[in-house]
Amino acid sequence: MLALEGLHKTFRLGGGWERPALRGVDLVLQEGEFATLIGPNGAGKSTLLNAVAGTFRVDAGTVRLDGQDVTRWPEHRRARLIGRVFQDPLRGTAASLTVEENLAMARARGRRRSLRLAVRGRERRLFAEWLEALGLGLADRLKQPVGLLSGGQRQALALVMAAVTRPRLLLLDEHTAALDPAASRQVLDLTCRLVAEHGLTVLMVTHNMEQALRVGSRTLMMQDGRVVLDLRGDDRRRMGVEGLVERFARVRGQRLVEDRLLLG
Ligand SMILES: Nc1ncnc2c1ncn2[C@@H]1O[C@H](COP(=O)(O)OP(=O)(O)OP(=O)(O)O)[C@@H](O)[C@H]1O
């Protein structure tokens, strides 16, 4: 479904400074796989998601989606195949538009038609049904501007908008991290429900070890621009949070030692 081969990306910061962020990432996600991605700060997790989404061109390597080489496709073209939810609830929805207008916008995107925000009766009933099923109190607020919603409600809406277009791949970049614990749990439950209902293929960045092991079917760990751990099946089931924390501390410790060597 998603196949990454030899991805490299170095950010050039001016004054001759360079920051390598991806140093040869190889990764295959099968259709319907739900992988979580952890790693210390600066490991390259968001850069990897950006490379897949086409936010920038990679320096080397290929990105394949459904067997198509999309490496040179611009972001907007890849967006027809890829849904994405960010950490910031403000990024996935348009604050000045109503809940139903946001949903209409998402549906129009999924159908590859021009944007049409006028919502008719049948469509409104369909939206109400979707939101009713979430049980987050959104169904009665179809005509309210999204700017009036709580962060959790807004993130739930962003998730529904990303899922209803039936993307071939869903990228979740710490999408529950900015929410309070109750909202975070609700949005994570909703994520699992939507993923199961639509049979989505998912790559989800998280800093929560428990989530990284218990949510989805595969756990990846990055360090210094590479995937350094890939757990699934029995290995994953046997791995406890403590074991993962220990592996994480080890890669982070190594990073600190390397940084000290560099600074020294
Ligand atoms: N636009 C950019 N310009 C310059 N450097 C960047 C840019 N984006 C990322 N980097 C650098 O690339 C490296 C990887 O960053 P990235 O944001 O992908 O890490 P991350 O694993 O997502 O970290 P975090 O968990 O803190 O979000 C870091 O050294 C970061 O400073």
The ligand as an SDF file (V2000), in Angstrom:
LIG
                    3D

 31 33  0  0  0  0  0  0  0  0999 V2000
   11.4160   22.8910    8.3160 N   0  0  0  0  0  0  0  0  0  0  0  0
   12.5420   22.5490    8.9440 C   0  0  0  0  0  0  0  0  0  0  0  0
   13.6580   23.3020    8.8120 N   0  0  0  0  0  0  0  0  0  0  0  0
   14.7990   22.9510    9.4300 C   0  0  0  0  0  0  0  0  0  0  0  0
   14.9470   21.8620   10.2050 N   0  0  0  0  0  0  0  0  0  0  0  0
   13.8650   21.0850   10.3790 C   0  0  0  0  0  0  0  0  0  0  0  0
   12.6070   21.3780    9.7670 C   0  0  0  0  0  0  0  0  0  0  0  0
   11.7200   20.4140   10.1180 N   0  0  0  0  0  0  0  0  0  0  0  0
   12.3840   19.5580   10.9210 C   0  0  0  0  0  0  0  0  0  0  0  0
   13.6760   19.9450   11.0760 N   0  0  0  0  0  0  0  0  0  0  0  0
   14.7160   19.2520   11.8400 C   0  0  0  0  0  0  0  0  0  0  0  0
   14.7000   17.8930   11.4190 O   0  0  0  0  0  0  0  0  0  0  0  0
   14.8830   17.0270   12.5350 C   0  0  0  0  0  0  0  0  0  0  0  0
   13.6910   16.0960   12.6580 C   0  0  0  0  0  0  0  0  0  0  0  0
   12.5620   16.8690   13.0670 O   0  0  0  0  0  0  0  0  0  0  0  0
   11.0970   16.2630   13.2180 P   0  0  0  0  0  0  0  0  0  0  0  0
   10.1810   17.4070   13.5050 O   0  0  0  0  0  0  0  0  0  0  0  0
   10.7870   15.4220   12.0600 O   0  0  0  0  0  0  0  0  0  0  0  0
   11.2700   15.3490   14.5060 O   0  0  0  0  0  0  0  0  0  0  0  0
   10.1520   14.6170   15.3720 P   0  0  0  0  0  0  0  0  0  0  0  0
   10.6190   13.2210   15.5580 O   0  0  0  0  0  0  0  0  0  0  0  0
    8.8100   14.8040   14.7440 O   0  0  0  0  0  0  0  0  0  0  0  0
   10.2700   15.3970   16.7380 O   0  0  0  0  0  0  0  0  0  0  0  0
    9.1640   15.8190   17.8370 P   0  0  0  0  0  0  0  0  0  0  0  0
    8.8170   14.5660   18.5670 O   0  0  0  0  0  0  0  0  0  0  0  0
    9.8810   16.7900   18.6830 O   0  0  0  0  0  0  0  0  0  0  0  0
    7.9890   16.4110   17.0980 O   0  0  0  0  0  0  0  0  0  0  0  0
   15.0820   17.9270   13.7420 C   0  0  0  0  0  0  0  0  0  0  0  0
   16.4650   18.0900   13.9330 O   0  0  0  0  0  0  0  0  0  0  0  0
   14.4300   19.2240   13.3310 C   0  0  0  0  0  0  0  0  0  0  0  0
   15.0220   20.3150   13.9910 O   0  0  0  0  0  0  0  0  0  0  0  0
  1  2  1  0
  2  3  1  0
  2  7  2  0
  3  4  2  0
  4  5  1  0
  5  6  2  0
  6  7  1  0
  6 10  1  0
  7  8  1  0
  8  9  2  0
  9 10  1  0
 10 11  1  0
 11 12  1  0
 11 30  1  0
 12 13  1  0
 13 14  1  0
 13 28  1  0
 14 15  1  0
 15 16  1  0
 16 17  2  0
 16 18  1  0
 16 19  1  0
 19 20  1  0
 20 21  2  0
 20 22  1  0
 20 23  1  0
 23 24  1  0
 24 25  2  0
 24 26  1  0
 24 27  1  0
 28 29  1  0
 28 30  1  0
 30 31  1  0
M  END
$$$$
